[in-house]
């Protein structure tokens, strides 16, 4: 991805751009790529800062409180995984989009397990990247403006879900879910046993308007089973419907 590519492809669908100027922190050690990303995002109306290494990125995320972090994994000093883990352990729920050349499924699983909201492999199309940024910001703003107490408690098996506080317990014990894991779980629960396709879940939970990276859903489903099912290899509640998608059995 080059600066010229970003400039040539800077025009994106009008519904991608939020009405205000959200803050985006780019943590990327490649100066040319960071410059291109920053320029492209600023053209779209975002307020952007760049950190060239993990420790600087972590410090800036704490001090500047961005609305979204775009995080490379292969960083000098503190790598992207450690940055993400430290952010989440510190209580930050800022949306994190991993942008990296590491495209193996094991890398994606680890990124999502540590709390990433989206995972994009380099090189990628600029319009797709801008769409994902916009989708994450929209989802974040919807969550922020929910009225506390307006959502009824949900339950399946021994799992209780509180949409207002975005908390989950199993047999009374709190279960830590990433923001996207929680949104996915809620999307399944509220279908009352109806099947949801991967594409439907991508659109609802991640805001994607095209069929991109459907493995994202599969990876998150696997994590939900690992955390909430008694036997993840033989799930009783979070079920796969062959060639159709997923459904939740109360």
SEMI-830569 format. One record per residue (C-alpha): y, z, x; residue number from 1; residue in three letters. Coordinates in steps of 0.25 Angstrom, whole numbers, plus 5000, padded with zeros to 4 digits. Layout:
N
<y = Y | z = Z | x = X | k = NUM | r = ala> $
...
END
This chain:
250
<y = 5000 | z = 5000 | x = 5000 | k = 1 | r = unk> $
<y = 5013 | z = 4996 | x = 5006 | k = 2 | r = unk> $
<y = 5028 | z = 4998 | x = 5003 | k = 3 | r = unk> $
<y = 5029 | z = 4983 | x = 5000 | k = 4 | r = unk> $
<y = 5018 | z = 4984 | x = 4990 | k = 5 | r = unk> $
<y = 5024 | z = 4996 | x = 4983 | k = 6 | r = unk> $
<y = 5037 | z = 4989 | x = 4982 | k = 7 | r = unk> $
<y = 5031 | z = 4976 | x = 4977 | k = 8 | r = unk> $
<y = 5023 | z = 4984 | x = 4966 | k = 9 | r = unk> $
<y = 5032 | z = 4994 | x = 4962 | k = 10 | r = unk> $
<y = 5034 | z = 4990 | x = 4948 | k = 11 | r = unk> $
<y = 5025 | z = 4998 | x = 4939 | k = 12 | r = unk> $
<y = 5023 | z = 5000 | x = 4924 | k = 13 | r = unk> $
<y = 5035 | z = 5007 | x = 4918 | k = 14 | r = unk> $
<y = 5027 | z = 5018 | x = 4912 | k = 15 | r = unk> $
<y = 5023 | z = 5023 | x = 4926 | k = 16 | r = unk> $
<y = 5037 | z = 5029 | x = 4929 | k = 17 | r = unk> $
<y = 5040 | z = 5043 | x = 4924 | k = 18 | r = unk> $
<y = 5054 | z = 5045 | x = 4918 | k = 19 | r = unk> $
<y = 5058 | z = 5055 | x = 4929 | k = 20 | r = unk> $
<y = 5056 | z = 5054 | x = 4944 | k = 21 | r = unk> $
<y = 5043 | z = 5062 | x = 4948 | k = 22 | r = unk> $
<y = 5041 | z = 5066 | x = 4962 | k = 23 | r = unk> $
<y = 5030 | z = 5060 | x = 4970 | k = 24 | r = unk> $
<y = 5025 | z = 5065 | x = 4983 | k = 25 | r = unk> $
<y = 5018 | z = 5055 | x = 4992 | k = 26 | r = unk> $
<y = 5009 | z = 5062 | x = 5003 | k = 27 | r = unk> $
<y = 5006 | z = 5050 | x = 5012 | k = 28 | r = unk> $
<y = 5006 | z = 5049 | x = 5027 | k = 29 | r = unk> $
<y = 5007 | z = 5034 | x = 5028 | k = 30 | r = unk> $
<y = 5022 | z = 5032 | x = 5029 | k = 31 | r = unk> $
<y = 5022 | z = 5017 | x = 5024 | k = 32 | r = unk> $
<y = 5013 | z = 5020 | x = 5012 | k = 33 | r = unk> $
<y = 5021 | z = 5033 | x = 5009 | k = 34 | r = unk> $
<y = 5034 | z = 5025 | x = 5009 | k = 35 | r = unk> $
<y = 5028 | z = 5014 | x = 5000 | k = 36 | r = unk> $
<y = 5023 | z = 5024 | x = 4990 | k = 37 | r = unk> $
<y = 5036 | z = 5031 | x = 4990 | k = 38 | r = unk> $
<y = 5045 | z = 5019 | x = 4988 | k = 39 | r = unk> $
<y = 5036 | z = 5014 | x = 4977 | k = 40 | r = unk> $
<y = 5036 | z = 5027 | x = 4970 | k = 41 | r = unk> $
<y = 5051 | z = 5029 | x = 4971 | k = 42 | r = unk> $
<y = 5053 | z = 5015 | x = 4966 | k = 43 | r = unk> $
<y = 5046 | z = 5019 | x = 4954 | k = 44 | r = unk> $
<y = 5055 | z = 5031 | x = 4952 | k = 45 | r = unk> $
<y = 5048 | z = 5043 | x = 4958 | k = 46 | r = unk> $
<y = 5053 | z = 5053 | x = 4968 | k = 47 | r = unk> $
<y = 5044 | z = 5052 | x = 4980 | k = 48 | r = unk> $
<y = 5042 | z = 5061 | x = 4993 | k = 49 | r = unk> $
<y = 5032 | z = 5058 | x = 5004 | k = 50 | r = unk> $
<y = 5025 | z = 5067 | x = 5013 | k = 51 | r = unk> $
<y = 5018 | z = 5062 | x = 5025 | k = 52 | r = unk> $
<y = 5007 | z = 5072 | x = 5026 | k = 53 | r = unk> $
<y = 4999 | z = 5082 | x = 5018 | k = 54 | r = unk> $
<y = 5006 | z = 5095 | x = 5022 | k = 55 | r = unk> $
<y = 5020 | z = 5089 | x = 5019 | k = 56 | r = unk> $
<y = 5015 | z = 5083 | x = 5006 | k = 57 | r = unk> $
<y = 5010 | z = 5097 | x = 5002 | k = 58 | r = unk> $
<y = 5023 | z = 5104 | x = 5005 | k = 59 | r = unk> $
<y = 5031 | z = 5093 | x = 4998 | k = 60 | r = unk> $
<y = 5022 | z = 5094 | x = 4986 | k = 61 | r = unk> $
<y = 5025 | z = 5109 | x = 4985 | k = 62 | r = unk> $
<y = 5040 | z = 5108 | x = 4988 | k = 63 | r = unk> $
<y = 5043 | z = 5095 | x = 4980 | k = 64 | r = unk> $
<y = 5034 | z = 5097 | x = 4968 | k = 65 | r = unk> $
<y = 5031 | z = 5082 | x = 4966 | k = 66 | r = unk> $
<y = 5026 | z = 5076 | x = 4953 | k = 67 | r = unk> $
<y = 5015 | z = 5069 | x = 4960 | k = 68 | r = unk> $
<y = 5009 | z = 5069 | x = 4974 | k = 69 | r = unk> $
<y = 5003 | z = 5056 | x = 4980 | k = 70 | r = unk> $
<y = 4994 | z = 5060 | x = 4991 | k = 71 | r = unk> $
<y = 4987 | z = 5053 | x = 5002 | k = 72 | r = unk> $
<y = 4974 | z = 5060 | x = 5007 | k = 73 | r = unk> $
<y = 4974 | z = 5056 | x = 5022 | k = 74 | r = unk> $
<y = 4986 | z = 5064 | x = 5027 | k = 75 | r = unk> $
<y = 4989 | z = 5070 | x = 5040 | k = 76 | r = unk> $
<y = 4987 | z = 5085 | x = 5041 | k = 77 | r = unk> $
<y = 4984 | z = 5090 | x = 5027 | k = 78 | r = unk> $
<y = 4976 | z = 5079 | x = 5020 | k = 79 | r = unk> $
<y = 4978 | z = 5075 | x = 5005 | k = 80 | r = unk> $
<y = 4966 | z = 5083 | x = 5000 | k = 81 | r = unk> $
<y = 4972 | z = 5095 | x = 5006 | k = 82 | r = unk> $
<y = 4986 | z = 5093 | x = 5000 | k = 83 | r = unk> $
<y = 4980 | z = 5091 | x = 4987 | k = 84 | r = unk> $
<y = 4971 | z = 5103 | x = 4987 | k = 85 | r = unk> $
<y = 4983 | z = 5112 | x = 4992 | k = 86 | r = unk> $
<y = 4991 | z = 5106 | x = 4981 | k = 87 | r = unk> $
<y = 4981 | z = 5110 | x = 4970 | k = 88 | r = unk> $
<y = 4977 | z = 5123 | x = 4976 | k = 89 | r = unk> $
<y = 4992 | z = 5127 | x = 4976 | k = 90 | r = unk> $
<y = 4993 | z = 5124 | x = 4961 | k = 91 | r = unk> $
<y = 5000 | z = 5110 | x = 4961 | k = 92 | r = unk> $
<y = 4996 | z = 5101 | x = 4950 | k = 93 | r = unk> $
<y = 5005 | z = 5089 | x = 4955 | k = 94 | r = unk> $
<y = 4998 | z = 5076 | x = 4952 | k = 95 | r = unk> $
<y = 4992 | z = 5071 | x = 4965 | k = 96 | r = unk> $
<y = 4988 | z = 5056 | x = 4967 | k = 97 | r = unk> $
<y = 4980 | z = 5054 | x = 4980 | k = 98 | r = unk> $
<y = 4983 | z = 5041 | x = 4986 | k = 99 | r = unk> $
<y = 4974 | z = 5038 | x = 4998 | k = 100 | r = unk> $
<y = 4965 | z = 5028 | x = 5005 | k = 101 | r = unk> $
<y = 4953 | z = 5037 | x = 5003 | k = 102 | r = unk> $
<y = 4946 | z = 5031 | x = 4991 | k = 103 | r = unk> $
<y = 4932 | z = 5037 | x = 4992 | k = 104 | r = unk> $
<y = 4927 | z = 5044 | x = 4979 | k = 105 | r = unk> $
<y = 4925 | z = 5057 | x = 4987 | k = 106 | r = unk> $
<y = 4940 | z = 5057 | x = 4991 | k = 107 | r = unk> $
<y = 4944 | z = 5055 | x = 4976 | k = 108 | r = unk> $
<y = 4935 | z = 5066 | x = 4971 | k = 109 | r = unk> $
<y = 4941 | z = 5075 | x = 4982 | k = 110 | r = unk> $
<y = 4955 | z = 5071 | x = 4978 | k = 111 | r = unk> $
<y = 4953 | z = 5073 | x = 4963 | k = 112 | r = unk> $
<y = 4945 | z = 5086 | x = 4966 | k = 113 | r = unk> $
<y = 4957 | z = 5092 | x = 4973 | k = 114 | r = unk> $
<y = 4966 | z = 5088 | x = 4962 | k = 115 | r = unk> $
<y = 4971 | z = 5074 | x = 4964 | k = 116 | r = unk> $
<y = 4976 | z = 5067 | x = 4951 | k = 117 | r = unk> $
<y = 4974 | z = 5053 | x = 4955 | k = 118 | r = unk> $
<y = 4968 | z = 5046 | x = 4967 | k = 119 | r = unk> $
<y = 4973 | z = 5032 | x = 4972 | k = 120 | r = unk> $
<y = 4966 | z = 5025 | x = 4984 | k = 121 | r = unk> $
<y = 4975 | z = 5017 | x = 4993 | k = 122 | r = unk> $
<y = 4978 | z = 5005 | x = 4993 | k = 123 | r = unk> $
<y = 4982 | z = 5005 | x = 4978 | k = 124 | r = unk> $
<y = 4991 | z = 4997 | x = 4969 | k = 125 | r = unk> $
<y = 5005 | z = 5003 | x = 4968 | k = 126 | r = unk> $
<y = 5006 | z = 5001 | x = 4953 | k = 127 | r = unk> $
<y = 4993 | z = 5009 | x = 4951 | k = 128 | r = unk> $
<y = 4998 | z = 5020 | x = 4960 | k = 129 | r = unk> $
<y = 5011 | z = 5021 | x = 4952 | k = 130 | r = unk> $
<y = 5003 | z = 5021 | x = 4939 | k = 131 | r = unk> $
<y = 4995 | z = 5032 | x = 4944 | k = 132 | r = unk> $
<y = 5007 | z = 5040 | x = 4949 | k = 133 | r = unk> $
<y = 5014 | z = 5038 | x = 4935 | k = 134 | r = unk> $
<y = 5001 | z = 5042 | x = 4928 | k = 135 | r = unk> $
<y = 5000 | z = 5055 | x = 4936 | k = 136 | r = unk> $
<y = 5014 | z = 5059 | x = 4933 | k = 137 | r = unk> $
<y = 5013 | z = 5056 | x = 4918 | k = 138 | r = unk> $
<y = 5001 | z = 5064 | x = 4917 | k = 139 | r = unk> $
<y = 5008 | z = 5076 | x = 4925 | k = 140 | r = unk> $
<y = 5020 | z = 5075 | x = 4916 | k = 141 | r = unk> $
<y = 5011 | z = 5076 | x = 4903 | k = 142 | r = unk> $
<y = 5004 | z = 5088 | x = 4908 | k = 143 | r = unk> $
<y = 5017 | z = 5095 | x = 4912 | k = 144 | r = unk> $
<y = 5023 | z = 5093 | x = 4898 | k = 145 | r = unk> $
<y = 5011 | z = 5098 | x = 4890 | k = 146 | r = unk> $
<y = 5015 | z = 5109 | x = 4881 | k = 147 | r = unk> $
<y = 5008 | z = 5122 | x = 4885 | k = 148 | r = unk> $
<y = 4998 | z = 5127 | x = 4875 | k = 149 | r = unk> $
<y = 4998 | z = 5114 | x = 4867 | k = 150 | r = unk> $
<y = 4984 | z = 5110 | x = 4871 | k = 151 | r = unk> $
<y = 4972 | z = 5117 | x = 4865 | k = 152 | r = unk> $
<y = 4962 | z = 5123 | x = 4874 | k = 153 | r = unk> $
<y = 4949 | z = 5114 | x = 4876 | k = 154 | r = unk> $
<y = 4935 | z = 5118 | x = 4879 | k = 155 | r = unk> $
<y = 4922 | z = 5112 | x = 4883 | k = 156 | r = unk> $
<y = 4909 | z = 5119 | x = 4887 | k = 157 | r = unk> $
<y = 4914 | z = 5131 | x = 4895 | k = 158 | r = unk> $
<y = 4927 | z = 5124 | x = 4899 | k = 159 | r = unk> $
<y = 4941 | z = 5128 | x = 4894 | k = 160 | r = unk> $
<y = 4953 | z = 5119 | x = 4895 | k = 161 | r = unk> $
<y = 4967 | z = 5123 | x = 4893 | k = 162 | r = unk> $
<y = 4976 | z = 5111 | x = 4893 | k = 163 | r = unk> $
<y = 4989 | z = 5119 | x = 4892 | k = 164 | r = unk> $
<y = 4986 | z = 5126 | x = 4905 | k = 165 | r = unk> $
<y = 4977 | z = 5115 | x = 4911 | k = 166 | r = unk> $
<y = 4967 | z = 5125 | x = 4914 | k = 167 | r = unk> $
<y = 4951 | z = 5124 | x = 4913 | k = 168 | r = unk> $
<y = 4941 | z = 5135 | x = 4913 | k = 169 | r = unk> $
<y = 4926 | z = 5135 | x = 4913 | k = 170 | r = unk> $
<y = 4919 | z = 5147 | x = 4908 | k = 171 | r = unk> $
<y = 4932 | z = 5154 | x = 4910 | k = 172 | r = unk> $
<y = 4934 | z = 5150 | x = 4925 | k = 173 | r = unk> $
<y = 4946 | z = 5141 | x = 4928 | k = 174 | r = unk> $
<y = 4942 | z = 5127 | x = 4933 | k = 175 | r = unk> $
<y = 4952 | z = 5120 | x = 4942 | k = 176 | r = unk> $
<y = 4954 | z = 5105 | x = 4937 | k = 177 | r = unk> $
<y = 4964 | z = 5095 | x = 4944 | k = 178 | r = unk> $
<y = 4975 | z = 5090 | x = 4934 | k = 179 | r = unk> $
<y = 4967 | z = 5077 | x = 4932 | k = 180 | r = unk> $
<y = 4954 | z = 5084 | x = 4930 | k = 181 | r = unk> $
<y = 4960 | z = 5093 | x = 4919 | k = 182 | r = unk> $
<y = 4967 | z = 5081 | x = 4912 | k = 183 | r = unk> $
<y = 4953 | z = 5073 | x = 4912 | k = 184 | r = unk> $
<y = 4946 | z = 5085 | x = 4907 | k = 185 | r = unk> $
<y = 4956 | z = 5087 | x = 4895 | k = 186 | r = unk> $
<y = 4955 | z = 5072 | x = 4892 | k = 187 | r = unk> $
<y = 4940 | z = 5073 | x = 4890 | k = 188 | r = unk> $
<y = 4941 | z = 5086 | x = 4882 | k = 189 | r = unk> $
<y = 4951 | z = 5080 | x = 4873 | k = 190 | r = unk> $
<y = 4942 | z = 5068 | x = 4869 | k = 191 | r = unk> $
<y = 4933 | z = 5078 | x = 4862 | k = 192 | r = unk> $
<y = 4920 | z = 5071 | x = 4867 | k = 193 | r = unk> $
<y = 4925 | z = 5057 | x = 4867 | k = 194 | r = unk> $
<y = 4923 | z = 5048 | x = 4879 | k = 195 | r = unk> $
<y = 4934 | z = 5045 | x = 4888 | k = 196 | r = unk> $
<y = 4933 | z = 5033 | x = 4897 | k = 197 | r = unk> $
<y = 4937 | z = 5033 | x = 4912 | k = 198 | r = unk> $
<y = 4949 | z = 5024 | x = 4909 | k = 199 | r = unk> $
<y = 4954 | z = 5033 | x = 4897 | k = 200 | r = unk> $
<y = 4953 | z = 5045 | x = 4906 | k = 201 | r = unk> $
<y = 4961 | z = 5038 | x = 4917 | k = 202 | r = unk> $
<y = 4972 | z = 5034 | x = 4908 | k = 203 | r = unk> $
<y = 4972 | z = 5048 | x = 4901 | k = 204 | r = unk> $
<y = 4971 | z = 5057 | x = 4913 | k = 205 | r = unk> $
<y = 4977 | z = 5048 | x = 4924 | k = 206 | r = unk> $
<y = 4986 | z = 5039 | x = 4917 | k = 207 | r = unk> $
<y = 4980 | z = 5026 | x = 4923 | k = 208 | r = unk> $
<y = 4982 | z = 5014 | x = 4914 | k = 209 | r = unk> $
<y = 4971 | z = 5006 | x = 4921 | k = 210 | r = unk> $
<y = 4957 | z = 5008 | x = 4925 | k = 211 | r = unk> $
<y = 4959 | z = 5013 | x = 4939 | k = 212 | r = unk> $
<y = 4950 | z = 5022 | x = 4947 | k = 213 | r = unk> $
<y = 4940 | z = 5027 | x = 4936 | k = 214 | r = unk> $
<y = 4933 | z = 5035 | x = 4946 | k = 215 | r = unk> $
<y = 4945 | z = 5045 | x = 4945 | k = 216 | r = unk> $
<y = 4939 | z = 5049 | x = 4931 | k = 217 | r = unk> $
<y = 4925 | z = 5051 | x = 4936 | k = 218 | r = unk> $
<y = 4929 | z = 5059 | x = 4948 | k = 219 | r = unk> $
<y = 4937 | z = 5069 | x = 4939 | k = 220 | r = unk> $
<y = 4926 | z = 5070 | x = 4929 | k = 221 | r = unk> $
<y = 4917 | z = 5074 | x = 4940 | k = 222 | r = unk> $
<y = 4926 | z = 5085 | x = 4944 | k = 223 | r = unk> $
<y = 4927 | z = 5090 | x = 4930 | k = 224 | r = unk> $
<y = 4912 | z = 5090 | x = 4929 | k = 225 | r = unk> $
<y = 4911 | z = 5098 | x = 4942 | k = 226 | r = unk> $
<y = 4921 | z = 5108 | x = 4938 | k = 227 | r = unk> $
<y = 4918 | z = 5110 | x = 4923 | k = 228 | r = unk> $
<y = 4903 | z = 5106 | x = 4921 | k = 229 | r = unk> $
<y = 4892 | z = 5116 | x = 4924 | k = 230 | r = unk> $
<y = 4884 | z = 5105 | x = 4930 | k = 231 | r = unk> $
<y = 4893 | z = 5093 | x = 4934 | k = 232 | r = unk> $
<y = 4881 | z = 5084 | x = 4936 | k = 233 | r = unk> $
<y = 4877 | z = 5086 | x = 4922 | k = 234 | r = unk> $
<y = 4890 | z = 5088 | x = 4914 | k = 235 | r = unk> $
<y = 4889 | z = 5093 | x = 4900 | k = 236 | r = unk> $
<y = 4904 | z = 5091 | x = 4896 | k = 237 | r = unk> $
<y = 4910 | z = 5080 | x = 4904 | k = 238 | r = unk> $
<y = 4901 | z = 5069 | x = 4901 | k = 239 | r = unk> $
<y = 4901 | z = 5054 | x = 4906 | k = 240 | r = unk> $
<y = 4899 | z = 5044 | x = 4895 | k = 241 | r = unk> $
<y = 4892 | z = 5032 | x = 4902 | k = 242 | r = unk> $
<y = 4901 | z = 5020 | x = 4903 | k = 243 | r = unk> $
<y = 4912 | z = 5026 | x = 4894 | k = 244 | r = unk> $
<y = 4918 | z = 5038 | x = 4901 | k = 245 | r = unk> $
<y = 4918 | z = 5053 | x = 4899 | k = 246 | r = unk> $
<y = 4918 | z = 5063 | x = 4888 | k = 247 | r = unk> $
<y = 4918 | z = 5078 | x = 4887 | k = 248 | r = unk> $
<y = 4907 | z = 5085 | x = 4879 | k = 249 | r = unk> $
<y = 4911 | z = 5099 | x = 4874 | k = 250 | r = unk> $
END
